[in-house]
Amino acid sequence: MSASFVLGNGVSRLAVDLNQLKQRGKIYGCNALYREFVPDVLISTDKAIAGAIQNSGYAQGNLMYTRRPLPGLGARTVPQPYYGYSSGPIAVAMAAMDQPLAVYLLGFDMGPKPGNRFNNVYADTEYYKKSSANPTFTGNWVRQLVTVTKDFPLVSFHRVTGDTTAAIAELDNIKNLSHMPMTDFVDRINNQKDL
């Protein structure tokens, strides 16, 4: 099966060895992921971190998309009609545009950590909120993901869920979106099973 992987930055994705994914399909990532891992495509729409990524030289040697690329630093402009979307949903849309049979969403927790706290692997680092902060509002991300799944009805989307992944009613009735437990996904990746 032709597969792509989209890495959100919710803490559930820490259960996955990202290097093992490289052997299984194309990887799309967001924002500060570049600090520790080079995906096939990086998307960053927040102006501050997008600027830092470009100024680091990353976009000159790696494929990166943002809304307003800084001149001469190698980043590309986010494609329409997803220009106004957030980084994660743009990454999902771009993966779907490449026409794989399946797109796996990892770290799309869209909910708080225990204690109703900010859920992001980069909490407490530059450009991110403190781990003690309230969770980020996810309503826009949910609406954008619903639209992306409708825009690509022939793509099978799989949201990989872990202990910190929020149950979101709007995602439950989408015909081409299913939910896969993180334990099942990790077993399939670690043991080279079909996805």
N, C-alpha and C positions, 0 to 999 in steps of 0.2 A: 504494500500500500504506500502510495506517495504521501508523505506527511511533512508538515511544518510545525514548528514549536514557537509559541509567543510567550516570552517571559515577562510577566508583571513582577512587581517587587514586593508582593505580600510575602510574609514569612513562611508560608506553607511551601514555597518553592525551594527552601533550604534542604528539603528532603531529597532533592534530585542532584545527581552528579552531572553538571552541565556539560562536561567534556564528553560524557557518553552519548549525549544527544547529538553531538556533531556527526556521529556515524549514522544517524537515523534520518536526518532531514535538515532542511534549512532552518536557521534560528533567527528570530526577530526579538530584539530587546529594547528596553527603555531606560533613558536617563543615566543614572549613576552605575548601571551595570558595567559600563565601559571601564570602570576602575579595576575590575577583577576578571572580566571575561569579555572576549571580543565576539559578538554575535555576527551573523552574516549581514544583518541590517540593524542599525540603531536608530531609534526615533526619540527625539527630545523636543517638546514644544514649550516648556517653561523657559522664558527668555534668559534667566540668570544661569541656569545649569547648561542650557544649550550653548550659550556664549562661552562658558568655561570649557566645555567639551571641544568646541571649535578652536579656542585659543590654545588648548593643550597640544594641538597638532593631530589629534585622533582622526578627524574627518579627511585629512590629506592622504591617509593610507588605508582608511576603512570607510565603508558605505554608511553614511549618516544622513538623516532627513530631519529638517526643522521647518518652522514656518517662514522665517526670514533669515536665510543663510548670510553669514558675514562674508563680505567680498574676499575672494582669493584664499579662503581657508578650506575649501573642498566639500562643504555640506551641500545637500540638494534640497529643493523645495518640496514640502509635503504635497502629494498629488490631490487634485480635486476629485471628488467632492468632499474629501475628508480633511480639508485644510483647517477647519475650525475645531476639529475634534481634539480630545486629549491623547496623550502619547500612547497609552495602552490600546484604546480602540483603533487608533491609526495603525498601530503595529498589526492588529488582527486583520484590518482591512487590507493592508499591504500583503500580508501572508495569503489571504484569499485571492487577491489579484493575480498571484503567481499560479493559481489554479491547481493546488494540490487536491488530493481526494479528501484529506483530513487536516484540520488545524487543531492543535492541542494548546489550550490556554493554561499556563502554570503561573501560580502566584497572583491570580486574579481573585484574591480573597474578598475584597470589597466589604470588609467588615472589621470590627475592632479585635485587638488581642484581648485576652482575659483581663478583666478590670476595666473594660471599655476604653482602651488606650490605642494610640496610633499604631497601625499595623504596616510596617515597612522595614525591609531588611537594612535600609540605610538611615533609619532613625538615629538621631544624635550626631549626624555628620553634616557637613556643609551643604546648604540648600534644602535640608530636610527638617521637619519638626522634631521636637524632643520625643523620646519614647513615652514620656509621661503625658503627652498632649492628647487632647480629644481626637477621635478618629476623623479622617477626612470624609466629607460628604461625597457619596458615590452616585447620586441620582443621575448626573450627566453621563457618567461612564456606562451605567446600566442602559439608559436610553440609546446611547451611541452603539453599544454592542448589539442591542435588539435590531437596530437599523442595519448594521453590517451583516448580521445573519440573514436578514431578509434580502439584502442586496446580492447575496451569493447563495441562492437556494440549492445549488448542486454541490456545495462544499459541506462536509460533515464537520461540525465544530464540537469539541470535547473540552469541557471545563473540568480540570483536574482539581479535586477538592481534598483539603486536609482539615486538621483540627481547627484551624483559624479561618476557614473559608465560610463566609456568610451564606445562609440560605436566602435566595432572592427570588421572590415569586414571579417576577416578570421574565425570568430566564427559564422557568419550569415548563412553559407551554410552547416552546419554539421547536418546530418539527425537526430542524436540522442541528439542534444543540442538545447534547447529552451531558451528563455528569459522570465522572469516573473517579473513584476513590484513589487517593494518592498512593496507598499501599499497592493497589493493582497496577497503577502506572509504573511505579518504581520496580516492581517485580518484572514487568514486561521489558523495561529498559535494561535492567541489570542482567536478565537472563536471555536477552536477545529474542524475546517472543514477539509474535506479530502484534502490531498496534491496532 
